[in-house]
Amino acid sequence: MENPLEENTAHMKSYAFLRRRIALGLVAGATSLSAACGVTTQQEVALGQQQSAQINQQLPLINDATVNRYINTLGQQLARQGPRQDVAWTFYVVNSDVLNAFSIAGGYVYINRGIIEHARNLSELAGVVAHEIGHVEERHVVQAMNRQTAAGLGINLAYILLGRAPSQAEQAAIQVGGGAIFAHYDRGMESQADADAVALTTRAGIDPRGLPSFFQVLLDQRKSAPSSVESWFATHPMEEDRIAATNALIAQIPPAQMKNLTRDTQAFQTMKQRLRSMPPAPKDRTQ
């Protein structure tokens, strides 16, 4: 995939095109959502399909059958443990070294390559995937979209595509009015998604301690290489207290049950090594 950020002119053309595409396809649907509770599952799924089709044209996705099969098998294993069986869950790996993950309406979940490469074991990756599933389970995507639409805010694609705060010129080029594809969650939503992730991983037979463990990875990365996690913290408010809160939830799980949960597998390590053997991710962000 060509790097659209090599020149400022390329920035403007690329994002102006993206702005038109998303605005035409999504504004009408987003503005018709008067309240999150009034959105039917059918509407949510239809909106998610529309958003996903456009996102997949813009983001560099990993097109490797083995990697995609693994992430979808893991995602389906986790999603089956939740109550929302009314959406067709789909999982993608984005070819970006920026540490981020996001979900959109209708059960579409995107995990950046950087997340997988920094996850030390299966349980850490599963915790992140389950957390994003939790946002869909709780309909946070629809709620945040409704809130941002009502407030007249736009979509800031910079944190996904650039992995850093955009310049003033870039903001003017990439702000898309109408709705939120990449939702910004509040702390209450994050706590709910954390609780869902603990429940989903545990029910799936995976050690839930991978979630707070990976939170610590993110916090450590923020100190050593803040630009690599800027997009995560922009859309996922998180401090040390979330690690403590998640660990408190895990402490309520009976010790006998924790002994039987999987922390890592050879299949995960093999998939991770396969990913690392591929050409480096496009460098779309400024170091």
DRENBAMI-713943 format. One record per residue: residue number from 1; x, y, z of N, C-alpha, C in turn. Coordinates in nm, 2 decimals. Example, Ala and Ser with C-alpha at 12.3 -4.5 7.8 and 13.67 -1.06 7.14 Angstrom:
2
- 1/1.32/-0.57/0.78/1.23/-0.45/0.78/1.32/-0.33/0.78
- 2/1.28/-0.22/0.71/1.37/-0.11/0.71/1.29/0.00/0.79
//
This chain:
287
- 1/0.08/-0.12/0.00/0.00/0.00/0.00/0.09/0.12/0.00
- 2/0.06/0.22/-0.09/0.14/0.34/-0.09/0.11/0.43/0.03
- 3/0.22/0.49/0.08/0.21/0.58/0.19/0.14/0.71/0.15
- 4/0.02/0.74/0.21/-0.05/0.86/0.16/0.00/0.99/0.23
- 5/0.10/0.97/0.32/0.15/1.08/0.40/0.28/1.14/0.36
- 6/0.33/1.10/0.24/0.46/1.14/0.20/0.47/1.29/0.18
- 7/0.36/1.35/0.13/0.36/1.49/0.10/0.22/1.55/0.15
- 8/0.22/1.68/0.19/0.10/1.74/0.24/-0.01/1.74/0.14
- 9/0.03/1.75/0.01/-0.07/1.75/-0.10/-0.14/1.62/-0.10
- 10/-0.06/1.51/-0.09/-0.12/1.38/-0.08/-0.21/1.36/0.03
- 11/-0.17/1.42/0.15/-0.26/1.42/0.27/-0.40/1.47/0.23
- 12/-0.40/1.59/0.17/-0.53/1.65/0.15/-0.61/1.58/0.05
- 13/-0.55/1.53/-0.06/-0.63/1.46/-0.16/-0.68/1.33/-0.10
- 14/-0.60/1.25/-0.03/-0.64/1.12/0.02/-0.76/1.14/0.12
- 15/-0.74/1.23/0.21/-0.84/1.25/0.32/-0.96/1.32/0.27
- 16/-0.95/1.41/0.17/-1.06/1.47/0.11/-1.15/1.37/0.04
- 17/-1.09/1.27/-0.02/-1.16/1.16/-0.09/-1.23/1.08/0.02
- 18/-1.16/1.05/0.13/-1.21/0.97/0.23/-1.33/1.04/0.30
- 19/-1.31/1.17/0.32/-1.42/1.25/0.37/-1.55/1.24/0.29
- 20/-1.53/1.26/0.16/-1.65/1.25/0.07/-1.72/1.11/0.08
- 21/-1.63/1.01/0.07/-1.69/0.87/0.07/-1.77/0.84/0.20
- 22/-1.71/0.87/0.31/-1.78/0.84/0.44/-1.90/0.93/0.46
- 23/-1.88/1.06/0.43/-1.99/1.15/0.45/-2.11/1.11/0.37
- 24/-2.09/1.08/0.24/-2.20/1.04/0.16/-2.27/0.91/0.21
- 25/-2.19/0.82/0.26/-2.24/0.69/0.29/-2.30/0.68/0.43
- 26/-2.25/0.77/0.53/-2.28/0.75/0.67/-2.36/0.86/0.73
- 27/-2.36/0.98/0.68/-2.42/1.09/0.75/-2.57/1.07/0.77
- 28/-2.63/1.03/0.66/-2.78/1.01/0.66/-2.81/0.90/0.77
- 29/-2.74/0.79/0.77/-2.77/0.68/0.86/-2.74/0.73/1.00
- 30/-2.63/0.80/1.02/-2.59/0.84/1.16/-2.69/0.94/1.22
- 31/-2.73/1.04/1.14/-2.82/1.14/1.19/-2.96/1.09/1.21
- 32/-2.99/0.98/1.16/-3.13/0.92/1.18/-3.14/0.85/1.31
- 33/-3.02/0.83/1.38/-3.02/0.75/1.51/-3.05/0.85/1.62
- 34/-3.17/0.87/1.65/-3.21/0.97/1.75/-3.17/0.93/1.89
- 35/-3.16/0.80/1.92/-3.11/0.76/2.06/-3.06/0.62/2.04
- 36/-2.96/0.58/2.12/-2.90/0.45/2.11/-3.00/0.34/2.14
- 37/-3.09/0.36/2.23/-3.19/0.26/2.26/-3.29/0.24/2.15
- 38/-3.30/0.34/2.06/-3.40/0.33/1.95/-3.34/0.27/1.83
- 39/-3.21/0.23/1.83/-3.15/0.17/1.71/-3.17/0.02/1.72
- 40/-3.23/-0.04/1.62/-3.26/-0.18/1.61/-3.13/-0.26/1.58
- 41/-3.13/-0.38/1.60/-3.01/-0.46/1.57/-2.99/-0.46/1.41
- 42/-3.10/-0.47/1.34/-3.10/-0.47/1.19/-3.03/-0.34/1.15
- 43/-3.07/-0.22/1.21/-3.01/-0.10/1.17/-2.86/-0.09/1.20
- 44/-2.83/-0.14/1.32/-2.69/-0.15/1.37/-2.60/-0.23/1.27
- 45/-2.65/-0.35/1.24/-2.58/-0.44/1.15/-2.56/-0.37/1.01
- 46/-2.67/-0.31/0.96/-2.66/-0.25/0.83/-2.56/-0.13/0.83
- 47/-2.56/-0.06/0.94/-2.46/0.05/0.95/-2.32/0.00/0.96
- 48/-2.30/-0.11/1.03/-2.17/-0.17/1.05/-2.12/-0.22/0.92
- 49/-2.20/-0.29/0.84/-2.16/-0.34/0.71/-2.11/-0.22/0.62
- 50/-2.19/-0.11/0.62/-2.15/0.00/0.54/-2.02/0.06/0.58
- 51/-2.00/0.08/0.71/-1.88/0.13/0.77/-1.76/0.04/0.74
- 52/-1.78/-0.09/0.76/-1.67/-0.18/0.74/-1.62/-0.18/0.60
- 53/-1.72/-0.18/0.50/-1.68/-0.18/0.36/-1.59/-0.06/0.33
- 54/-1.62/0.05/0.39/-1.54/0.17/0.36/-1.41/0.17/0.43
- 55/-1.41/0.13/0.56/-1.29/0.12/0.63/-1.19/0.02/0.56
- 56/-1.24/-0.09/0.51/-1.15/-0.19/0.45/-1.09/-0.14/0.32
- 57/-1.15/-0.04/0.26/-1.09/0.02/0.14/-0.98/0.12/0.18
- 58/-0.98/0.16/0.30/-0.88/0.27/0.34/-0.77/0.22/0.43
- 59/-0.79/0.12/0.51/-0.69/0.07/0.60/-0.61/-0.05/0.54
- 60/-0.48/-0.06/0.56/-0.40/-0.17/0.51/-0.43/-0.29/0.59
- 61/-0.50/-0.38/0.55/-0.54/-0.51/0.62/-0.44/-0.62/0.59
- 62/-0.41/-0.70/0.69/-0.33/-0.82/0.67/-0.41/-0.92/0.58
- 63/-0.35/-0.96/0.47/-0.42/-1.05/0.38/-0.36/-1.18/0.38
- 64/-0.34/-1.24/0.50/-0.28/-1.37/0.51/-0.38/-1.47/0.57
- 65/-0.40/-1.58/0.50/-0.51/-1.67/0.54/-0.49/-1.72/0.68
- 66/-0.36/-1.76/0.71/-0.33/-1.82/0.84/-0.36/-1.72/0.96
- 67/-0.31/-1.60/0.94/-0.33/-1.49/1.05/-0.48/-1.46/1.06
- 68/-0.55/-1.45/0.95/-0.69/-1.41/0.95/-0.78/-1.53/1.01
- 69/-0.74/-1.65/0.98/-0.81/-1.76/1.04/-0.79/-1.77/1.19
- 70/-0.67/-1.74/1.23/-0.64/-1.74/1.38/-0.72/-1.64/1.45
- 71/-0.72/-1.51/1.40/-0.78/-1.40/1.47/-0.94/-1.42/1.47
- 72/-0.99/-1.48/1.36/-1.13/-1.50/1.36/-1.17/-1.62/1.44
- 73/-1.09/-1.72/1.45/-1.12/-1.84/1.54/-1.12/-1.79/1.68
- 74/-1.02/-1.71/1.72/-1.01/-1.66/1.86/-1.13/-1.57/1.89
- 75/-1.16/-1.48/1.79/-1.27/-1.39/1.81/-1.40/-1.46/1.83
- 76/-1.43/-1.55/1.74/-1.55/-1.63/1.75/-1.56/-1.71/1.88
- 77/-1.45/-1.76/1.93/-1.45/-1.84/2.05/-1.49/-1.75/2.17
- 78/-1.44/-1.62/2.17/-1.48/-1.53/2.27/-1.62/-1.48/2.26
- 79/-1.66/-1.44/2.14/-1.79/-1.38/2.11/-1.90/-1.48/2.15
- 80/-1.88/-1.61/2.13/-1.98/-1.71/2.16/-2.02/-1.71/2.31
- 81/-1.93/-1.66/2.39/-1.95/-1.66/2.54/-2.05/-1.55/2.58
- 82/-2.08/-1.45/2.49/-2.16/-1.34/2.53/-2.30/-1.35/2.48
- 83/-2.39/-1.26/2.52/-2.53/-1.27/2.49/-2.57/-1.23/2.34
- 84/-2.48/-1.15/2.28/-2.52/-1.10/2.15/-2.48/-1.20/2.03
- 85/-2.57/-1.28/2.01/-2.56/-1.38/1.90/-2.64/-1.33/1.78
- 86/-2.68/-1.20/1.78/-2.76/-1.15/1.68/-2.68/-1.07/1.57
- 87/-2.55/-1.07/1.59/-2.46/-1.01/1.49/-2.36/-1.11/1.44
- 88/-2.32/-1.09/1.31/-2.22/-1.19/1.25/-2.08/-1.13/1.28
- 89/-2.02/-1.18/1.38/-1.89/-1.12/1.42/-1.78/-1.14/1.31
- 90/-1.70/-1.04/1.29/-1.59/-1.05/1.19/-1.47/-0.97/1.25
- 91/-1.36/-1.03/1.23/-1.23/-0.98/1.29/-1.13/-0.96/1.19
- 92/-1.06/-0.85/1.19/-0.95/-0.81/1.10/-0.82/-0.78/1.17
- 93/-0.71/-0.80/1.10/-0.58/-0.75/1.15/-0.54/-0.64/1.06
- 94/-0.51/-0.52/1.12/-0.47/-0.40/1.04/-0.32/-0.40/1.04
- 95/-0.26/-0.38/0.92/-0.11/-0.39/0.90/-0.05/-0.25/0.95
- 96/-0.06/-0.23/1.08/0.00/-0.11/1.14/0.07/-0.15/1.27
- 97/0.19/-0.08/1.29/0.26/-0.11/1.41/0.21/-0.03/1.53
- 98/0.12/0.06/1.50/0.06/0.14/1.61/-0.02/0.05/1.70
- 99/-0.01/0.06/1.83/-0.08/-0.02/1.92/-0.22/0.03/1.94
- 100/-0.31/-0.03/1.87/-0.45/0.01/1.89/-0.54/-0.10/1.84
- 101/-0.67/-0.09/1.88/-0.77/-0.18/1.84/-0.90/-0.10/1.85
- 102/-1.00/-0.14/1.76/-1.13/-0.07/1.77/-1.24/-0.16/1.71
- 103/-1.36/-0.13/1.75/-1.47/-0.20/1.70/-1.58/-0.10/1.65
- 104/-1.66/-0.15/1.56/-1.76/-0.06/1.50/-1.90/-0.14/1.52
- 105/-2.00/-0.07/1.48/-2.14/-0.13/1.49/-2.15/-0.26/1.42
- 106/-2.23/-0.35/1.47/-2.26/-0.47/1.40/-2.16/-0.58/1.41
- 107/-2.06/-0.57/1.50/-1.98/-0.68/1.54/-1.85/-0.69/1.45
- 108/-1.80/-0.58/1.40/-1.67/-0.57/1.33/-1.56/-0.52/1.42
- 109/-1.46/-0.61/1.43/-1.35/-0.58/1.53/-1.22/-0.57/1.45
- 110/-1.14/-0.47/1.48/-1.01/-0.45/1.41/-0.90/-0.45/1.51
- 111/-0.80/-0.53/1.49/-0.68/-0.54/1.58/-0.56/-0.50/1.51
- 112/-0.49/-0.40/1.55/-0.37/-0.36/1.48/-0.26/-0.47/1.50
- 113/-0.18/-0.48/1.40/-0.06/-0.58/1.40/0.03/-0.55/1.53
- 114/0.04/-0.42/1.56/0.13/-0.39/1.67/0.08/-0.45/1.80
- 115/-0.05/-0.47/1.82/-0.11/-0.53/1.94/-0.06/-0.67/1.95
- 116/-0.07/-0.75/1.84/-0.03/-0.89/1.84/0.12/-0.90/1.86
- 117/0.20/-0.82/1.80/0.34/-0.83/1.81/0.39/-0.79/1.95
- 118/0.31/-0.71/2.02/0.35/-0.68/2.16/0.29/-0.77/2.27
- 119/0.18/-0.84/2.23/0.12/-0.94/2.32/0.22/-1.05/2.35
- 120/0.25/-1.08/2.47/0.35/-1.18/2.50/0.29/-1.32/2.51
- 121/0.16/-1.33/2.51/0.10/-1.46/2.52/-0.05/-1.45/2.47
- 122/-0.11/-1.57/2.45/-0.25/-1.57/2.40/-0.34/-1.49/2.49
- 123/-0.33/-1.50/2.62/-0.42/-1.44/2.71/-0.42/-1.28/2.70
- 124/-0.31/-1.23/2.67/-0.30/-1.08/2.65/-0.37/-1.04/2.52
- 125/-0.35/-1.11/2.41/-0.43/-1.08/2.29/-0.58/-1.10/2.31
- 126/-0.61/-1.21/2.37/-0.75/-1.24/2.40/-0.82/-1.14/2.48
- 127/-0.75/-1.08/2.58/-0.80/-0.98/2.66/-0.84/-0.85/2.58
- 128/-0.75/-0.81/2.49/-0.78/-0.70/2.40/-0.90/-0.73/2.31
- 129/-0.90/-0.84/2.25/-1.01/-0.88/2.16/-1.14/-0.88/2.23
- 130/-1.14/-0.94/2.35/-1.26/-0.95/2.43/-1.31/-0.81/2.48
- 131/-1.22/-0.73/2.50/-1.25/-0.59/2.54/-1.33/-0.52/2.43
- 132/-1.28/-0.54/2.31/-1.35/-0.48/2.19/-1.48/-0.54/2.17
- 133/-1.49/-0.67/2.19/-1.62/-0.74/2.18/-1.72/-0.68/2.28
- 134/-1.66/-0.65/2.40/-1.75/-0.59/2.51/-1.81/-0.46/2.47
- 135/-1.74/-0.38/2.39/-1.79/-0.25/2.35/-1.91/-0.28/2.26
- 136/-1.91/-0.38/2.17/-2.02/-0.41/2.09/-2.13/-0.47/2.17
- 137/-2.10/-0.56/2.26/-2.20/-0.62/2.34/-2.28/-0.52/2.42
- 138/-2.21/-0.42/2.47/-2.28/-0.31/2.55/-2.34/-0.20/2.46
- 139/-2.32/-0.21/2.33/-2.37/-0.11/2.23/-2.31/0.02/2.25
- 140/-2.18/0.02/2.30/-2.11/0.15/2.33/-2.09/0.22/2.20
- 141/-2.06/0.15/2.09/-2.04/0.21/1.96/-2.15/0.30/1.92
- 142/-2.27/0.24/1.93/-2.39/0.31/1.89/-2.42/0.43/1.98
- 143/-2.40/0.41/2.11/-2.42/0.52/2.21/-2.32/0.63/2.19
- 144/-2.19/0.60/2.16/-2.10/0.71/2.14/-2.12/0.78/2.01
- 145/-2.16/0.70/1.91/-2.19/0.76/1.78/-2.31/0.86/1.79
- 146/-2.41/0.82/1.87/-2.53/0.91/1.89/-2.49/1.03/1.96
- 147/-2.40/1.02/2.07/-2.36/1.13/2.15/-2.28/1.23/2.06
- 148/-2.19/1.18/1.98/-2.10/1.26/1.90/-2.18/1.33/1.79
- 149/-2.28/1.26/1.73/-2.36/1.32/1.63/-2.44/1.43/1.69
- 150/-2.50/1.41/1.80/-2.58/1.51/1.87/-2.50/1.63/1.90
- 151/-2.37/1.61/1.93/-2.29/1.72/1.97/-2.23/1.79/1.85
- 152/-2.25/1.74/1.73/-2.20/1.80/1.61/-2.05/1.77/1.59
- 153/-2.00/1.67/1.65/-1.85/1.64/1.64/-1.83/1.55/1.52
- 154/-1.71/1.55/1.47/-1.67/1.47/1.35/-1.59/1.35/1.39
- 155/-1.55/1.27/1.29/-1.46/1.16/1.31/-1.32/1.20/1.29
- 156/-1.23/1.17/1.38/-1.09/1.21/1.37/-1.01/1.08/1.33
- 157/-0.98/1.07/1.20/-0.92/0.95/1.15/-0.77/0.95/1.18
- 158/-0.71/1.06/1.22/-0.57/1.07/1.24/-0.51/0.97/1.33
- 159/-0.58/0.94/1.44/-0.52/0.85/1.54/-0.52/0.71/1.49
- 160/-0.61/0.68/1.39/-0.60/0.54/1.34/-0.50/0.54/1.22
- 161/-0.50/0.63/1.13/-0.42/0.63/1.02/-0.28/0.68/1.04
- 162/-0.26/0.78/1.13/-0.13/0.84/1.15/-0.07/0.78/1.28
- 163/-0.14/0.75/1.38/-0.09/0.70/1.50/-0.03/0.82/1.59
- 164/-0.07/0.94/1.56/-0.03/1.06/1.63/-0.13/1.17/1.62
- 165/-0.11/1.27/1.70/-0.20/1.38/1.69/-0.18/1.45/1.56
- 166/-0.29/1.49/1.49/-0.27/1.55/1.36/-0.23/1.70/1.37
- 167/-0.17/1.75/1.27/-0.14/1.89/1.26/-0.27/1.97/1.23
- 168/-0.27/2.10/1.24/-0.39/2.18/1.21/-0.44/2.16/1.07
- 169/-0.34/2.15/0.98/-0.38/2.13/0.84/-0.44/1.99/0.82
- 170/-0.38/1.89/0.88/-0.44/1.76/0.87/-0.58/1.75/0.93
- 171/-0.60/1.82/1.04/-0.73/1.81/1.11/-0.83/1.87/1.01
- 172/-0.80/1.98/0.94/-0.89/2.04/0.85/-0.93/1.94/0.74
- 173/-0.83/1.86/0.70/-0.85/1.77/0.59/-0.93/1.64/0.62
- 174/-0.91/1.60/0.75/-0.96/1.46/0.78/-1.08/1.46/0.88
- 175/-1.13/1.58/0.92/-1.24/1.58/1.01/-1.37/1.55/0.92
- 176/-1.44/1.45/0.96/-1.56/1.41/0.88/-1.68/1.43/0.97
- 177/-1.77/1.52/0.93/-1.89/1.55/1.01/-2.00/1.44/0.99
- 178/-2.08/1.42/1.09/-2.19/1.33/1.08/-2.21/1.22/1.18
- 179/-2.10/1.15/1.21/-2.11/1.04/1.30/-1.98/0.99/1.34
- 180/-1.98/0.88/1.42/-1.85/0.83/1.47/-1.82/0.69/1.43
- 181/-1.73/0.67/1.34/-1.68/0.54/1.31/-1.60/0.48/1.42
- 182/-1.50/0.57/1.46/-1.40/0.53/1.56/-1.45/0.60/1.69
- 183/-1.52/0.53/1.77/-1.58/0.59/1.89/-1.48/0.63/2.00
- 184/-1.51/0.73/2.07/-1.43/0.77/2.19/-1.52/0.73/2.31
- 185/-1.47/0.64/2.39/-1.54/0.59/2.51/-1.51/0.67/2.63
- 186/-1.61/0.68/2.72/-1.58/0.73/2.85/-1.53/0.62/2.95
- 187/-1.50/0.66/3.07/-1.44/0.57/3.17/-1.54/0.46/3.21
- 188/-1.67/0.50/3.21/-1.77/0.41/3.25/-1.78/0.30/3.14
- 189/-1.78/0.34/3.02/-1.78/0.24/2.91/-1.66/0.15/2.91
- 190/-1.55/0.21/2.94/-1.42/0.12/2.94/-1.43/0.02/3.05
- 191/-1.49/0.06/3.17/-1.50/-0.03/3.28/-1.59/-0.14/3.25
- 192/-1.70/-0.11/3.18/-1.80/-0.22/3.14/-1.73/-0.31/3.04
- 193/-1.66/-0.26/2.94/-1.59/-0.35/2.85/-1.48/-0.43/2.91
- 194/-1.42/-0.38/3.01/-1.32/-0.46/3.09/-1.39/-0.57/3.16
- 195/-1.50/-0.54/3.23/-1.57/-0.65/3.30/-1.62/-0.76/3.20
- 196/-1.67/-0.71/3.09/-1.71/-0.81/2.98/-1.59/-0.90/2.94
- 197/-1.48/-0.83/2.92/-1.36/-0.91/2.88/-1.32/-1.01/2.98
- 198/-1.32/-0.98/3.10/-1.29/-1.08/3.21/-1.39/-1.19/3.20
- 199/-1.52/-1.17/3.19/-1.62/-1.27/3.18/-1.60/-1.36/3.05
- 200/-1.58/-1.29/2.94/-1.57/-1.36/2.81/-1.45/-1.45/2.81
- 201/-1.33/-1.40/2.85/-1.21/-1.48/2.84/-1.22/-1.60/2.94
- 202/-1.28/-1.58/3.06/-1.29/-1.69/3.16/-1.38/-1.80/3.10
- 203/-1.50/-1.76/3.05/-1.59/-1.85/2.99/-1.53/-1.93/2.88
- 204/-1.44/-1.86/2.80/-1.38/-1.93/2.69/-1.26/-2.02/2.73
- 205/-1.23/-2.02/2.86/-1.12/-2.11/2.90/-0.99/-2.04/2.89
- 206/-0.98/-1.91/2.88/-0.86/-1.83/2.87/-0.84/-1.75/3.00
- 207/-0.71/-1.74/3.04/-0.68/-1.67/3.16/-0.71/-1.52/3.15
- 208/-0.80/-1.47/3.23/-0.84/-1.32/3.22/-0.73/-1.23/3.26
- 209/-0.63/-1.28/3.33/-0.52/-1.19/3.38/-0.44/-1.13/3.26
- 210/-0.46/-1.18/3.14/-0.40/-1.13/3.02/-0.44/-0.98/3.00
- 211/-0.56/-0.95/3.04/-0.61/-0.81/3.01/-0.53/-0.71/3.09
- 212/-0.53/-0.72/3.23/-0.45/-0.62/3.30/-0.30/-0.63/3.27
- 213/-0.26/-0.75/3.24/-0.12/-0.76/3.20/-0.08/-0.68/3.08
- 214/-0.17/-0.68/2.98/-0.15/-0.61/2.86/-0.17/-0.46/2.88
- 215/-0.26/-0.42/2.97/-0.27/-0.28/3.01/-0.14/-0.23/3.06
- 216/-0.07/-0.31/3.14/0.06/-0.27/3.19/0.16/-0.25/3.07
- 217/0.15/-0.34/2.97/0.24/-0.32/2.85/0.21/-0.19/2.79
- 218/0.09/-0.15/2.78/0.05/-0.02/2.71/0.10/0.10/2.80
- 219/0.09/0.09/2.93/0.14/0.20/3.01/0.29/0.21/3.01
- 220/0.36/0.09/3.00/0.50/0.10/2.99/0.55/0.15/2.86
- 221/0.47/0.12/2.75/0.50/0.17/2.62/0.48/0.32/2.61
- 222/0.38/0.37/2.68/0.36/0.51/2.68/0.47/0.59/2.74
- 223/0.55/0.53/2.83/0.66/0.59/2.89/0.79/0.58/2.79
- 224/0.80/0.47/2.73/0.92/0.45/2.64/0.90/0.49/2.50
- 225/0.78/0.48/2.44/0.76/0.52/2.30/0.61/0.57/2.29
- 226/0.59/0.69/2.35/0.45/0.74/2.35/0.38/0.75/2.22
- 227/0.45/0.77/2.11/0.38/0.79/1.98/0.32/0.66/1.94
- 228/0.37/0.55/1.98/0.32/0.42/1.93/0.18/0.38/2.00
- 229/0.15/0.44/2.11/0.02/0.41/2.18/-0.07/0.53/2.19
- 230/-0.03/0.64/2.12/-0.11/0.76/2.13/-0.26/0.74/2.09
- 231/-0.27/0.66/1.98/-0.41/0.63/1.93/-0.49/0.55/2.03
- 232/-0.43/0.46/2.10/-0.50/0.38/2.20/-0.55/0.47/2.31
- 233/-0.47/0.55/2.37/-0.51/0.63/2.48/-0.60/0.75/2.44
- 234/-0.60/0.78/2.31/-0.69/0.88/2.26/-0.84/0.83/2.26
- 235/-0.85/0.70/2.24/-0.99/0.64/2.22/-1.02/0.55/2.34
- 236/-0.92/0.52/2.42/-0.95/0.43/2.54/-0.89/0.49/2.66
- 237/-0.97/0.58/2.74/-0.91/0.64/2.86/-0.86/0.53/2.95
- 238/-0.74/0.54/3.00/-0.69/0.43/3.09/-0.57/0.49/3.17
- 239/-0.58/0.46/3.30/-0.47/0.48/3.39/-0.45/0.36/3.48
- 240/-0.36/0.37/3.57/-0.33/0.25/3.66/-0.45/0.20/3.73
- 241/-0.55/0.29/3.76/-0.66/0.24/3.84/-0.74/0.13/3.77
- 242/-0.74/0.13/3.63/-0.81/0.03/3.56/-0.75/-0.10/3.57
- 243/-0.62/-0.11/3.59/-0.55/-0.24/3.62/-0.60/-0.29/3.75
- 244/-0.60/-0.20/3.85/-0.64/-0.25/3.98/-0.79/-0.29/3.98
- 245/-0.87/-0.22/3.91/-1.02/-0.26/3.91/-1.03/-0.39/3.84
- 246/-0.96/-0.41/3.73/-0.97/-0.54/3.65/-0.92/-0.65/3.74
- 247/-0.81/-0.63/3.81/-0.75/-0.74/3.89/-0.85/-0.77/4.01
- 248/-0.92/-0.67/4.05/-1.02/-0.69/4.16/-1.14/-0.78/4.11
- 249/-1.18/-0.76/3.99/-1.28/-0.85/3.93/-1.23/-0.99/3.92
- 250/-1.10/-1.01/3.87/-1.04/-1.14/3.85/-1.03/-1.21/3.99
- 251/-1.00/-1.14/4.09/-0.98/-1.20/4.22/-1.11/-1.26/4.27
- 252/-1.22/-1.23/4.22/-1.35/-1.29/4.26/-1.37/-1.43/4.19
- 253/-1.29/-1.46/4.09/-1.30/-1.59/4.03/-1.25/-1.70/4.12
- 254/-1.32/-1.81/4.14/-1.27/-1.92/4.23/-1.13/-1.97/4.19
- 255/-1.04/-1.98/4.28/-0.90/-2.02/4.25/-0.90/-2.16/4.17
- 256/-0.99/-2.25/4.20/-0.99/-2.37/4.13/-1.02/-2.36/3.99
- 257/-1.10/-2.26/3.95/-1.13/-2.24/3.81/-1.02/-2.17/3.74
- 258/-0.94/-2.09/3.81/-0.83/-2.02/3.75/-0.72/-2.12/3.71
- 259/-0.71/-2.23/3.78/-0.60/-2.32/3.75/-0.62/-2.39/3.62
- 260/-0.74/-2.40/3.57/-0.77/-2.47/3.45/-0.77/-2.38/3.32
- 261/-0.74/-2.25/3.34/-0.75/-2.16/3.23/-0.62/-2.15/3.15
- 262/-0.63/-2.13/3.02/-0.51/-2.13/2.93/-0.45/-1.99/2.93
- 263/-0.32/-1.98/2.95/-0.24/-1.86/2.94/-0.18/-1.84/2.80
- 264/-0.13/-1.95/2.75/-0.06/-1.94/2.62/-0.07/-2.07/2.54
- 265/-0.05/-2.06/2.41/-0.05/-2.18/2.33/0.06/-2.17/2.22
- 266/0.10/-2.28/2.17/0.19/-2.28/2.06/0.13/-2.22/1.94
- 267/0.00/-2.24/1.92/-0.06/-2.18/1.80/-0.05/-2.03/1.80
- 268/-0.07/-1.97/1.92/-0.05/-1.82/1.92/0.09/-1.78/1.88
- 269/0.19/-1.85/1.94/0.33/-1.81/1.92/0.37/-1.83/1.77
- 270/0.31/-1.94/1.71/0.34/-1.96/1.57/0.28/-1.86/1.48
- 271/0.16/-1.82/1.51/0.09/-1.71/1.44/0.17/-1.58/1.45
- 272/0.21/-1.55/1.57/0.28/-1.43/1.60/0.42/-1.43/1.52
- 273/0.48/-1.54/1.52/0.61/-1.55/1.45/0.59/-1.53/1.30
- 274/0.48/-1.59/1.25/0.44/-1.57/1.11/0.42/-1.42/1.07
- 275/0.35/-1.35/1.16/0.33/-1.21/1.14/0.46/-1.13/1.14
- 276/0.55/-1.17/1.23/0.68/-1.10/1.24/0.77/-1.13/1.12
- 277/0.75/-1.24/1.05/0.83/-1.27/0.94/0.78/-1.20/0.81
- 278/0.67/-1.13/0.82/0.62/-1.06/0.70/0.69/-0.92/0.69
- 279/0.68/-0.86/0.57/0.75/-0.72/0.56/0.69/-0.63/0.67
- 280/0.77/-0.53/0.71/0.73/-0.44/0.82/0.60/-0.37/0.77
- 281/0.53/-0.32/0.88/0.41/-0.25/0.85/0.44/-0.11/0.79
- 282/0.36/-0.05/0.71/0.38/0.08/0.65/0.40/0.18/0.76
- 283/0.50/0.27/0.74/0.53/0.37/0.84/0.45/0.50/0.81
- 284/0.33/0.50/0.85/0.24/0.61/0.82/0.25/0.72/0.93
- 285/0.32/0.69/1.04/0.32/0.79/1.14/0.46/0.85/1.16
- 286/0.47/0.96/1.22/0.60/1.03/1.25/0.65/0.97/1.38
- 287/0.78/0.93/1.38/0.84/0.87/1.50/0.87/0.98/1.60
//
